Each structure stands twice: as structure tokens, then as C-alpha cells.
């Protein structure tokens, strides 16, 4: 990964280069350090929420610490528009996991989070938060939840450690290498924060 990277964006391995270039051109590229990667079909020994999605936008700590401070909030609005377009693409992609032939583990029949798209953000303390999007909800609800999450992130960087996000995840695993997950409650549409332990417990209910 590049040093002082601001954004890492992944696409499916067969996604046309000209469409990627068109997407990226809509961002404010001046002084923006972006890396593009292709996500391959691969084998994973992991729970569903740990598997990388085909489309993913990683917003890293240097974006908030240095770039955004110089570029201003207009750039953040441009980035959010880009993220919403990625969500729309993800809504149109049907992605599913296929269990290994000899696997004794069965895939969850109730897991409804998209395997096509996600948004990942690095916190002030370099924890990774992965936003999941429920396939049973509409694009409008995805976009609203992403807007709420993006506001939490900016408030986190402005007010840490006395911010709402830090308070929301304080009872989850403190281990730095554990990813935090944020889901949309399908009934209340409230954002819910999880770690691997709480998601495993939920999947067994």
C-alpha cells in the first residue's frame, strides 16, 4: 500500500478500465493519493462479513488528518457522491458465496448483507470500520445510512476522544487488529456497531 494513501478503491477483476477511469475522474484528484485494486474471485476461510466485497471504498486516516483539512468539506461532499454511486453499482450486482465442496461448514441462510459493496473507514486510532449494507433494504436507505455514518466519522475526527463514534464502539473488542462493523437495523434503520464476536452471536440466533 502506498505511503500516506488517502483512498483505496477496489473493483471486480473484470470491471472495464474505461469505466473505472470515468468513476475516478469525478473525484477531485488534485493532491489526492488514490490506489485502485481489482478484487479477484478467491477462496476464503472466514465468516461472510469478513470476505472482501467486489466494490469497496477505503477512506484512510491521512485523508481526514491532512488532505481534508487542506481541500475543505467540498471535497468530502464529492467523495460522498462517489460512494453513493458505488452503492448504486453494488445494488445492481448479484454476489454470493459458494461453499467449498469438502467444507463441513454451511453458509448462513439468514445473512443478508451485501457481498457486492462496502465502505471502510480508518478511525483516529487506526481501527478499521466496515459498513455493511443489507440486501433487504433499498438504495435510498443505504444512502441515508451512509450519510449518517459519514457525519459520525467527521465528528469523530473533530472531537475525538469525546465523540459519538468512540462512545458507540467503546464496549466492543479493544483489539486494534479487530475490524468494527456497522450495520443498518432493518426495522428502525438505526446504525448498529459490532465486532466479530457480536456478529457471530447474532448469526446463531
N, C-alpha and C positions, 0 to 999 in steps of 0.2 A: 504494500500500500504506500502511496506517495506520502512524503512528509508534509505536514500541515494541510492535509486534504480537507476540503470543505464538504464535498458531496461525493458519494459513491452511488452510482445508479446501475442497476442490473436489468437486463432484458433476456428473454428466451434466446437460446443459441441460434435459432433460425429466423430471428426477427430481422427484417431488411435494414441494412445500414443507412439507406437514404431516409427512412422513417425515423431512425434514431437521431440522425443529424438534424432533421426538421424539429424534433422534440427539443433537443438541446439548444438549438438556435433561439428558442423562445425564452430561454433564461438570459439574465444579464451576465454575459460571460466575462466582462472586464474584471480582471483580478480574481476571478472565481476559479478555484482549483478543483476540477472535476475529473473523476475517473469513471470510465464505462467498462462494465464487465458483462460477459454472456453467461447465463445460467444454464448449465447442461442438465439433461436428464441423467440422473445418477442414482446410486444405491445409498440409502441412509438407514442407519440403525438408531432411530430416535423417535420420540413422540411426534405426533403430527405438527404441533405448534413450533417444534424446533427445526423442521425442514425448511430450507430457504424457498421463498416463493419465486416464481418466474420473473415477476416485476417487483422491484424493491427500490426504495429511495432511502439511502442512509444519510442523515444530516449529522455531521460530526462536530465535536466541541469547537474546533477552530473557526467554524462558520459563525457561531454565536460570539465567541470571545474576541475575534479580530475582524473578520470580514463584515459582519452585520453592523458592527459599531461604526465602520467607515462608510459602508454602502447605504445605510439607512433602512428604514422599515419598508420603503417601497420595494426593495429587493426581496424582502421576506414575503410580501404580497405576491410578487411574481413567482416565487418558489411555491407558494401555496396553490396558485393556479396550475402550475406544473404538476404538483402532487395530485390535484383533483383530476387532471387529465389521465394520469397514471391509474387512478382508481377506476375511471371510466373504461380504460383498456382492460383492467383486471376483471371488471364486471362481465366483459364480453368473452373472456377466456374460460373454458371449462378445463379445470385441472383436477386431477385425482391421483391418489397413491395406489400402487399395485403391490400387495404383499409378496415377499419372496416365496417361491414355490415350496421351499422346505421350512419356511418360518412357522413356528408354533404360536407366534403372537398374531392376534387378529386386530385389524384396524377398527377403531371405534366407529360404531354405527350412528352415534349421536354427534360426532364432531362436525360442526357446521361452519367453521372459519375458513375463509378463502385460502386456497393453496396457490392462487394466481398472483396476489398482490399484497404488499405490506409496506409500512413506513417505519423506519427505525431511526431513533434519535439517541445521541450520546449526551448524557447529563453533565452537569458541572463537575461531578466526581468521576466522570468517565464510565458510569454504568450505562449499559445499553438497554433501551426500552423499545420493544417491538409492538407496534399497533396492529392488531388483528381485525379483520372485517368479516362480519357474519354474512354468509351467503343468503340467509333468510331475510335479510334487510335490504332495502332499496338503496340505490346510488345516492339519493337525496339524504338519507340517514347516515350513510357513510361520510358524505361531505360535511354534514353538520358536526358529526363526532370528530372528524379530523380538524375542523375549525376550532372546536373546543380544546382538543389536545394541543394544537399549536399555540393557543393562548396560554395554556398551562406551562408550556415549555419556555415561552418568552418571559413569563412572570417568574419562573424558576431561575432563569439566568439573571434577572434583575434583582431578585430579593433573597436568593439563597444565603443562609440555610432556613430562613423564615418564610418559606414559600409553600403554596398549596400542594405542589407535586411531592416535595420532600415529606410532607405530612401524610400524604396518601400512601406512600410506599414504606413508611418507617417500620411497619410491623412485618414486612416481607424479609426474605433472606438477605442478610447484610453482606454475603459473599460477593466480592467485586466481579467475579467471573460469571455469576449467575445473571441471566437475562431477566428483566422485568417485562411482563406482558400486560397490555391494556386491551380490554375487550369492551364491546358495546352491549350493555344489557338489552336483550331483545324486546323486553316489555317496557322498561322505564326509559331506555335509551341513555341511561347514566353510564359514564365510564367506570369500569371496574379494573383494578390493578391486581395482578397475580404474579407468583413465581412458579417454578416448575412443580413444587410440592402442592400448591393450592390448585393448580390446573389438573394434576394427576388425581387429587381427591375429588375434584368436580367431575372428572371424566368417569369415575367409578360409581357415581350416584345413579 
